[in-house]
């Protein structure tokens, strides 16, 4: 398991400005444009998790995204939610594809967080053909989660994914079921691929038409780890320089989606970088130019995380 126990302080104090917000699809919730990626809590101590979560409300973050598979994340959220459940849009995920298993996963998540319901339950990384078929068959995960929604265990249903194939798979999923949200990788290096960009733009167009919320991940990804002895707080190596993080976050937030639906940024699983990401969002004034992003890509040796063959299941 990734070690997510942050050490030290990135040196960011309180910043001015307001966290930008936007309608989260058609859910009726106005979410902060930076969502807290609770994978960061996966192997944290309870004490450090408390410190990390205490940053959210002062910064204007009102949306938490976790998953059943994120280590101790749901357990770490439990005491925080006991006091603040009504202040946050709460999302979790299940990696199970059969109906019974997906239902059981959702119920365990509710128990772990000690909540009666979540706002959003998501099918986690639905990218492989066989898993897709299992999830959508009669008695599969989609049917079971839809039933759970009718019983009040969740309000909305989404689908997520991590690799270069996922925008296309999301289009396929949206043709089969009216999901309320999607999640996919979005950063300058990946969007520099004409094929990936075309797939993302097609997905964005459909989400605009249907009012589907669009969450992004890996905004500040630099590359895969180059050395085994480097300290790892996420499975990929992130950018760590303040201006580069600011540009990367603003690149996503400023993307012209062609309509009312905006892109949301999930914060990194390296919690040490959370203050920098929040600062970037709150101070965002303009979208970095292609030249600025290209310069950062060259300076920091940024390369795409996914190539269509490896790491698609992460």
C-alpha positions as a LaTeX table, in Angstrom:
\begin{tabular}{lrrr}
\hline
Residue & $x$ (\AA) & $y$ (\AA) & $z$ (\AA) \\
\hline
Unk1 & 0.00 & 0.00 & 0.00 \\
Unk2 & 1.18 & 3.55 & $-0.71$ \\
Unk3 & 2.49 & 5.38 & 2.32 \\
Unk4 & 0.35 & 8.49 & 2.63 \\
Unk5 & 1.72 & 9.75 & 5.94 \\
Unk6 & 2.85 & 13.29 & 5.03 \\
Unk7 & 5.87 & 14.70 & 6.78 \\
Unk8 & 6.75 & 18.34 & 7.03 \\
Unk9 & 4.89 & 21.34 & 5.67 \\
Unk10 & 5.00 & 22.67 & 2.10 \\
Unk11 & 5.26 & 26.17 & 3.50 \\
Unk12 & 1.91 & 27.49 & 2.36 \\
Unk13 & 0.07 & 29.78 & 4.72 \\
Unk14 & $-3.45$ & 31.13 & 4.52 \\
Unk15 & $-4.19$ & 32.56 & 1.09 \\
Unk16 & $-6.65$ & 35.15 & $-0.05$ \\
Unk17 & $-9.31$ & 34.69 & $-2.67$ \\
Unk18 & $-12.31$ & 32.44 & $-2.79$ \\
Unk19 & $-12.56$ & 28.84 & $-3.87$ \\
Unk20 & $-14.41$ & 28.79 & $-7.22$ \\
Unk21 & $-17.58$ & 26.72 & $-7.31$ \\
Unk22 & $-19.88$ & 25.31 & $-9.95$ \\
Unk23 & $-23.00$ & 23.18 & $-10.28$ \\
Unk24 & $-22.01$ & 19.54 & $-9.96$ \\
Unk25 & $-23.79$ & 18.30 & $-13.05$ \\
Unk26 & $-27.54$ & 18.06 & $-12.55$ \\
Unk27 & $-27.31$ & 17.04 & $-8.89$ \\
Unk28 & $-28.35$ & 20.46 & $-7.62$ \\
Unk29 & $-25.20$ & 20.70 & $-5.50$ \\
Unk30 & $-22.81$ & 23.61 & $-5.98$ \\
Unk31 & $-19.40$ & 22.01 & $-5.41$ \\
Unk32 & $-15.99$ & 23.52 & $-4.91$ \\
Unk33 & $-14.03$ & 23.17 & $-8.14$ \\
Unk34 & $-11.33$ & 21.32 & $-6.20$ \\
Unk35 & $-12.74$ & 18.17 & $-4.63$ \\
Unk36 & $-10.89$ & 16.55 & $-1.76$ \\
Unk37 & $-9.43$ & 13.29 & $-3.01$ \\
Unk38 & $-9.66$ & 11.17 & 0.13 \\
Unk39 & $-7.23$ & 8.59 & $-1.23$ \\
Unk40 & $-4.79$ & 10.86 & 0.62 \\
Unk41 & $-6.13$ & 9.45 & 3.89 \\
Unk42 & $-5.53$ & 5.85 & 2.88 \\
Unk43 & $-2.64$ & 5.07 & 5.20 \\
Unk44 & $-2.55$ & 8.16 & 7.37 \\
Unk45 & $-2.62$ & 8.17 & 11.12 \\
Unk46 & $-5.85$ & 9.39 & 12.69 \\
Unk47 & $-4.03$ & 12.44 & 14.02 \\
Unk48 & $-2.65$ & 13.46 & 10.63 \\
Unk49 & $-6.00$ & 12.83 & 8.96 \\
Unk50 & $-7.64$ & 15.19 & 11.44 \\
Unk51 & $-5.11$ & 17.89 & 10.55 \\
Unk52 & $-5.61$ & 17.31 & 6.83 \\
Unk53 & $-9.40$ & 17.39 & 6.96 \\
Unk54 & $-9.32$ & 20.56 & 9.05 \\
Unk55 & $-7.99$ & 22.39 & 5.98 \\
Unk56 & $-11.08$ & 21.78 & 3.88 \\
Unk57 & $-13.79$ & 24.10 & 5.19 \\
Unk58 & $-11.55$ & 27.15 & 5.71 \\
Unk59 & $-10.45$ & 26.75 & 2.08 \\
Unk60 & $-14.01$ & 26.45 & 0.79 \\
Unk61 & $-13.91$ & 22.75 & $-0.09$ \\
Unk62 & $-17.34$ & 21.13 & 0.28 \\
Unk63 & $-17.00$ & 17.85 & $-1.64$ \\
Unk64 & $-15.17$ & 14.67 & $-0.58$ \\
Unk65 & $-14.38$ & 11.78 & $-2.90$ \\
Unk66 & $-13.31$ & 8.46 & $-1.36$ \\
Unk67 & $-13.55$ & 4.76 & $-2.24$ \\
Unk68 & $-13.94$ & 1.42 & $-0.54$ \\
Unk69 & $-10.48$ & 0.45 & $-1.77$ \\
Unk70 & $-8.64$ & 3.51 & $-0.42$ \\
Unk71 & $-7.12$ & 1.79 & 2.57 \\
Unk72 & $-8.27$ & 3.38 & 5.83 \\
Unk73 & $-9.80$ & 6.41 & 4.09 \\
Unk74 & $-13.43$ & 5.73 & 4.98 \\
Unk75 & $-12.46$ & 4.96 & 8.58 \\
Unk76 & $-10.48$ & 8.20 & 8.82 \\
Unk77 & $-13.49$ & 10.13 & 7.53 \\
Unk78 & $-15.84$ & 8.71 & 10.16 \\
Unk79 & $-15.10$ & 11.11 & 13.07 \\
Unk80 & $-14.98$ & 14.09 & 10.72 \\
Unk81 & $-18.33$ & 13.25 & 9.17 \\
Unk82 & $-19.88$ & 12.80 & 12.60 \\
Unk83 & $-19.55$ & 16.58 & 12.95 \\
Unk84 & $-19.66$ & 17.77 & 9.36 \\
Unk85 & $-21.75$ & 15.34 & 7.27 \\
Unk86 & $-24.25$ & 18.02 & 6.30 \\
Unk87 & $-21.50$ & 20.35 & 5.07 \\
Unk88 & $-20.12$ & 18.06 & 2.36 \\
Unk89 & $-21.20$ & 16.29 & $-0.78$ \\
Unk90 & $-19.93$ & 12.78 & $-0.03$ \\
Unk91 & $-18.90$ & 10.36 & $-2.75$ \\
Unk92 & $-17.47$ & 6.85 & $-2.56$ \\
Unk93 & $-16.79$ & 4.04 & $-5.01$ \\
Unk94 & $-17.08$ & 0.28 & $-5.39$ \\
Unk95 & $-14.85$ & $-1.88$ & $-7.54$ \\
Unk96 & $-17.30$ & $-4.78$ & $-7.49$ \\
Unk97 & $-19.19$ & $-5.67$ & $-10.67$ \\
Unk98 & $-21.78$ & $-8.19$ & $-9.51$ \\
Unk99 & $-24.94$ & $-6.83$ & $-7.97$ \\
Unk100 & $-24.68$ & $-8.58$ & $-4.62$ \\
Unk101 & $-21.04$ & $-7.61$ & $-4.15$ \\
Unk102 & $-21.60$ & $-3.98$ & $-5.16$ \\
Unk103 & $-24.53$ & $-3.69$ & $-2.76$ \\
Unk104 & $-22.48$ & $-5.22$ & 0.05 \\
Unk105 & $-19.59$ & $-2.85$ & $-0.74$ \\
Unk106 & $-21.87$ & 0.18 & $-0.50$ \\
Unk107 & $-23.33$ & $-1.03$ & 2.79 \\
Unk108 & $-19.82$ & $-1.57$ & 4.23 \\
Unk109 & $-18.86$ & 1.95 & 3.18 \\
Unk110 & $-21.88$ & 3.39 & 4.94 \\
Unk111 & $-20.99$ & 1.42 & 8.05 \\
Unk112 & $-17.33$ & 2.42 & 7.97 \\
Unk113 & $-18.18$ & 6.11 & 7.66 \\
Unk114 & $-21.19$ & 5.76 & 9.99 \\
Unk115 & $-23.53$ & 7.58 & 7.61 \\
Unk116 & $-27.03$ & 6.68 & 6.49 \\
Unk117 & $-26.34$ & 7.43 & 2.84 \\
Unk118 & $-23.81$ & 8.87 & 0.42 \\
Unk119 & $-24.54$ & 11.50 & $-2.17$ \\
Unk120 & $-22.73$ & 9.63 & $-4.93$ \\
Unk121 & $-21.73$ & 6.00 & $-5.41$ \\
Unk122 & $-19.40$ & 5.34 & $-8.34$ \\
Unk123 & $-18.34$ & 2.26 & $-10.28$ \\
Unk124 & $-14.59$ & 2.37 & $-9.78$ \\
Unk125 & $-12.37$ & 2.19 & $-12.90$ \\
Unk126 & $-14.84$ & 0.52 & $-15.25$ \\
Unk127 & $-12.55$ & 0.09 & $-18.23$ \\
Unk128 & $-12.24$ & $-3.62$ & $-19.10$ \\
Unk129 & $-14.79$ & $-5.18$ & $-21.47$ \\
Unk130 & $-15.49$ & $-8.22$ & $-19.31$ \\
Unk131 & $-16.04$ & $-6.12$ & $-16.19$ \\
Unk132 & $-18.25$ & $-3.72$ & $-18.13$ \\
Unk133 & $-20.44$ & $-6.60$ & $-19.32$ \\
Unk134 & $-20.69$ & $-7.98$ & $-15.78$ \\
Unk135 & $-21.66$ & $-4.62$ & $-14.32$ \\
Unk136 & $-24.42$ & $-3.99$ & $-16.86$ \\
Unk137 & $-25.94$ & $-7.46$ & $-17.04$ \\
Unk138 & $-29.24$ & $-8.16$ & $-15.24$ \\
Unk139 & $-28.35$ & $-8.56$ & $-11.58$ \\
Unk140 & $-25.11$ & $-6.62$ & $-12.07$ \\
Unk141 & $-23.68$ & $-3.68$ & $-10.18$ \\
Unk142 & $-25.55$ & $-1.01$ & $-12.12$ \\
Unk143 & $-28.93$ & $-2.57$ & $-11.40$ \\
Unk144 & $-28.05$ & $-3.10$ & $-7.74$ \\
Unk145 & $-26.86$ & 0.46 & $-7.21$ \\
Unk146 & $-29.94$ & 1.80 & $-8.95$ \\
Unk147 & $-32.02$ & $-0.23$ & $-6.49$ \\
Unk148 & $-29.93$ & 1.09 & $-3.59$ \\
Unk149 & $-30.68$ & 4.60 & $-4.81$ \\
Unk150 & $-34.42$ & 3.89 & $-4.76$ \\
Unk151 & $-33.99$ & 2.79 & $-1.13$ \\
Unk152 & $-32.24$ & 6.02 & $-0.17$ \\
Unk153 & $-28.73$ & 4.61 & 0.35 \\
Unk154 & $-27.33$ & 6.96 & $-2.28$ \\
Unk155 & $-28.65$ & 9.89 & $-4.28$ \\
Unk156 & $-26.62$ & 9.66 & $-7.48$ \\
Unk157 & $-24.58$ & 7.10 & $-9.44$ \\
Unk158 & $-21.35$ & 7.72 & $-11.31$ \\
Unk159 & $-18.58$ & 5.90 & $-13.15$ \\
Unk160 & $-14.81$ & 6.42 & $-13.02$ \\
Unk161 & $-11.70$ & 5.33 & $-14.87$ \\
Unk162 & $-7.95$ & 5.83 & $-15.09$ \\
Unk163 & $-6.48$ & 4.99 & $-18.49$ \\
Unk164 & $-6.40$ & 6.34 & $-22.03$ \\
Unk165 & $-9.37$ & 4.15 & $-22.99$ \\
Unk166 & $-11.68$ & 5.53 & $-20.34$ \\
Unk167 & $-13.26$ & 8.48 & $-22.18$ \\
Unk168 & $-14.44$ & 6.04 & $-24.84$ \\
Unk169 & $-15.66$ & 3.60 & $-22.21$ \\
Unk170 & $-17.54$ & 6.40 & $-20.46$ \\
Unk171 & $-19.30$ & 7.19 & $-23.73$ \\
Unk172 & $-20.28$ & 3.54 & $-23.94$ \\
Unk173 & $-21.48$ & 3.55 & $-20.33$ \\
Unk174 & $-23.51$ & 6.72 & $-20.79$ \\
Unk175 & $-25.21$ & 5.18 & $-23.80$ \\
Unk176 & $-26.36$ & 2.33 & $-21.55$ \\
Unk177 & $-27.31$ & 4.13 & $-18.35$ \\
Unk178 & $-27.98$ & 7.69 & $-17.19$ \\
Unk179 & $-24.98$ & 8.16 & $-14.91$ \\
Unk180 & $-24.83$ & 11.41 & $-12.95$ \\
Unk181 & $-21.06$ & 11.84 & $-13.06$ \\
Unk182 & $-17.90$ & 10.63 & $-14.77$ \\
Unk183 & $-14.25$ & 10.79 & $-13.71$ \\
Unk184 & $-11.23$ & 10.63 & $-16.02$ \\
Unk185 & $-7.58$ & 11.75 & $-16.28$ \\
Unk186 & $-7.01$ & 15.27 & $-17.54$ \\
Unk187 & $-3.70$ & 17.10 & $-17.74$ \\
Unk188 & $-1.61$ & 18.84 & $-20.36$ \\
Unk189 & 0.58 & 15.86 & $-21.24$ \\
Unk190 & $-2.36$ & 13.53 & $-21.82$ \\
Unk191 & $-4.37$ & 16.15 & $-23.67$ \\
Unk192 & $-1.40$ & 16.66 & $-26.01$ \\
Unk193 & $-2.31$ & 13.31 & $-27.57$ \\
Unk194 & $-4.70$ & 14.05 & $-30.48$ \\
Unk195 & $-6.49$ & 10.73 & $-29.99$ \\
Unk196 & $-7.00$ & 11.15 & $-26.27$ \\
Unk197 & $-8.02$ & 14.77 & $-26.67$ \\
Unk198 & $-10.62$ & 13.87 & $-29.29$ \\
Unk199 & $-12.11$ & 11.23 & $-27.01$ \\
Unk200 & $-12.20$ & 13.65 & $-24.07$ \\
Unk201 & $-13.82$ & 16.38 & $-26.13$ \\
Unk202 & $-16.49$ & 13.95 & $-27.33$ \\
Unk203 & $-17.16$ & 12.95 & $-23.72$ \\
Unk204 & $-17.33$ & 16.56 & $-22.60$ \\
Unk205 & $-19.82$ & 17.37 & $-25.35$ \\
Unk206 & $-22.11$ & 14.54 & $-24.27$ \\
Unk207 & $-21.81$ & 15.52 & $-20.60$ \\
Unk208 & $-22.74$ & 19.08 & $-21.49$ \\
Unk209 & $-25.79$ & 17.87 & $-23.36$ \\
Unk210 & $-26.94$ & 15.64 & $-20.50$ \\
Unk211 & $-25.84$ & 17.65 & $-17.49$ \\
Unk212 & $-23.37$ & 15.02 & $-16.31$ \\
Unk213 & $-20.77$ & 16.15 & $-13.77$ \\
Unk214 & $-17.15$ & 15.87 & $-14.94$ \\
Unk215 & $-14.42$ & 15.08 & $-12.43$ \\
Unk216 & $-10.75$ & 14.93 & $-13.37$ \\
Unk217 & $-7.76$ & 13.21 & $-11.81$ \\
Unk218 & $-3.98$ & 13.36 & $-12.25$ \\
Unk219 & $-3.97$ & 17.12 & $-12.85$ \\
Unk220 & $-0.53$ & 17.53 & $-11.24$ \\
Unk221 & 0.98 & 14.23 & $-12.37$ \\
Unk222 & 4.58 & 14.54 & $-13.51$ \\
Unk223 & 5.44 & 10.98 & $-14.56$ \\
Unk224 & 5.78 & 7.45 & $-13.28$ \\
Unk225 & 8.33 & 6.98 & $-10.52$ \\
Unk226 & 11.87 & 6.74 & $-11.85$ \\
Unk227 & 13.61 & 5.36 & $-8.76$ \\
Unk228 & 12.56 & 2.80 & $-6.16$ \\
Unk229 & 14.13 & 4.71 & $-3.25$ \\
Unk230 & 12.05 & 7.88 & $-3.70$ \\
Unk231 & 9.44 & 8.65 & $-0.98$ \\
Unk232 & 6.06 & 7.77 & $-2.44$ \\
Unk233 & 2.84 & 9.37 & $-1.25$ \\
Unk234 & 1.00 & 8.46 & $-4.46$ \\
Unk235 & 1.56 & 5.80 & $-7.11$ \\
Unk236 & 2.78 & 8.43 & $-9.58$ \\
Unk237 & 5.35 & 11.18 & $-9.14$ \\
Unk238 & 3.56 & 14.53 & $-8.81$ \\
Unk239 & 4.75 & 18.01 & $-9.56$ \\
Unk240 & 5.92 & 19.69 & $-6.37$ \\
Unk241 & 7.01 & 23.18 & $-7.46$ \\
Unk242 & 4.42 & 25.84 & $-6.57$ \\
Unk243 & 4.16 & 27.59 & $-9.94$ \\
Unk244 & 4.03 & 24.31 & $-11.85$ \\
Unk245 & 1.21 & 23.06 & $-9.63$ \\
Unk246 & $-0.61$ & 26.36 & $-10.06$ \\
Unk247 & $-0.35$ & 26.13 & $-13.83$ \\
Unk248 & $-1.45$ & 22.49 & $-13.89$ \\
Unk249 & $-4.52$ & 23.13 & $-11.72$ \\
Unk250 & $-5.49$ & 26.27 & $-13.64$ \\
Unk251 & $-5.08$ & 24.43 & $-16.92$ \\
Unk252 & $-7.89$ & 22.08 & $-15.90$ \\
Unk253 & $-10.12$ & 24.65 & $-14.22$ \\
Unk254 & $-9.80$ & 27.03 & $-17.16$ \\
Unk255 & $-10.54$ & 24.50 & $-19.87$ \\
Unk256 & $-13.30$ & 25.71 & $-22.18$ \\
Unk257 & $-15.94$ & 23.02 & $-21.94$ \\
Unk258 & $-18.29$ & 24.86 & $-24.28$ \\
Unk259 & $-21.17$ & 25.12 & $-21.83$ \\
Unk260 & $-22.34$ & 25.44 & $-18.26$ \\
Unk261 & $-20.79$ & 22.20 & $-17.01$ \\
Unk262 & $-17.24$ & 22.78 & $-15.77$ \\
Unk263 & $-14.39$ & 20.41 & $-14.96$ \\
Unk264 & $-13.66$ & 19.58 & $-11.34$ \\
Unk265 & $-10.19$ & 18.72 & $-10.01$ \\
Unk266 & $-9.71$ & 15.89 & $-7.50$ \\
Unk267 & $-6.83$ & 16.74 & $-5.20$ \\
Unk268 & $-3.73$ & 14.57 & $-5.16$ \\
Unk269 & $-3.27$ & 11.52 & $-2.96$ \\
Unk270 & $-0.11$ & 13.27 & $-1.73$ \\
Unk271 & $-1.74$ & 15.37 & 0.99 \\
Unk272 & 1.38 & 17.51 & 1.38 \\
Unk273 & 0.39 & 19.15 & $-1.91$ \\
Unk274 & $-3.20$ & 19.92 & $-0.92$ \\
Unk275 & $-2.47$ & 23.49 & 0.25 \\
Unk276 & $-0.73$ & 24.27 & $-3.03$ \\
Unk277 & $-3.64$ & 22.94 & $-5.07$ \\
Unk278 & $-6.14$ & 24.92 & $-3.00$ \\
Unk279 & $-4.03$ & 28.03 & $-3.34$ \\
Unk280 & $-3.89$ & 27.58 & $-7.12$ \\
Unk281 & $-7.66$ & 27.28 & $-7.40$ \\
Unk282 & $-8.38$ & 30.25 & $-5.15$ \\
Unk283 & $-5.95$ & 32.56 & $-6.92$ \\
Unk284 & $-6.74$ & 31.46 & $-10.47$ \\
Unk285 & $-7.15$ & 34.48 & $-12.72$ \\
Unk286 & $-6.48$ & 33.09 & $-16.18$ \\
Unk287 & $-5.75$ & 29.86 & $-17.99$ \\
Unk288 & $-2.06$ & 29.20 & $-18.68$ \\
Unk289 & $-1.10$ & 29.42 & $-22.34$ \\
Unk290 & $-0.02$ & 26.46 & $-24.44$ \\
Unk291 & 3.49 & 27.91 & $-24.40$ \\
Unk292 & 3.54 & 28.09 & $-20.60$ \\
Unk293 & 2.36 & 24.51 & $-20.25$ \\
Unk294 & 4.83 & 23.29 & $-22.86$ \\
Unk295 & 7.65 & 25.04 & $-21.01$ \\
Unk296 & 6.63 & 23.35 & $-17.75$ \\
Unk297 & 6.42 & 20.01 & $-19.51$ \\
Unk298 & 9.98 & 20.38 & $-20.77$ \\
Unk299 & 11.36 & 21.84 & $-17.54$ \\
Unk300 & 9.95 & 19.12 & $-15.29$ \\
Unk301 & 10.18 & 16.25 & $-17.78$ \\
Unk302 & 6.44 & 15.63 & $-17.64$ \\
Unk303 & 5.30 & 12.48 & $-19.44$ \\
Unk304 & 1.88 & 10.78 & $-19.75$ \\
Unk305 & 1.13 & 8.21 & $-17.06$ \\
Unk306 & $-0.90$ & 5.91 & $-19.29$ \\
Unk307 & $-0.06$ & 4.34 & $-22.62$ \\
Unk308 & $-3.04$ & 2.06 & $-23.21$ \\
Unk309 & $-1.15$ & $-1.04$ & $-22.13$ \\
Unk310 & 0.09 & $-0.56$ & $-18.56$ \\
Unk311 & $-1.54$ & 0.68 & $-15.38$ \\
Unk312 & $-5.03$ & 0.80 & $-16.86$ \\
Unk313 & $-6.45$ & $-1.05$ & $-13.87$ \\
Unk314 & $-4.91$ & 1.23 & $-11.20$ \\
\hline
\end{tabular}
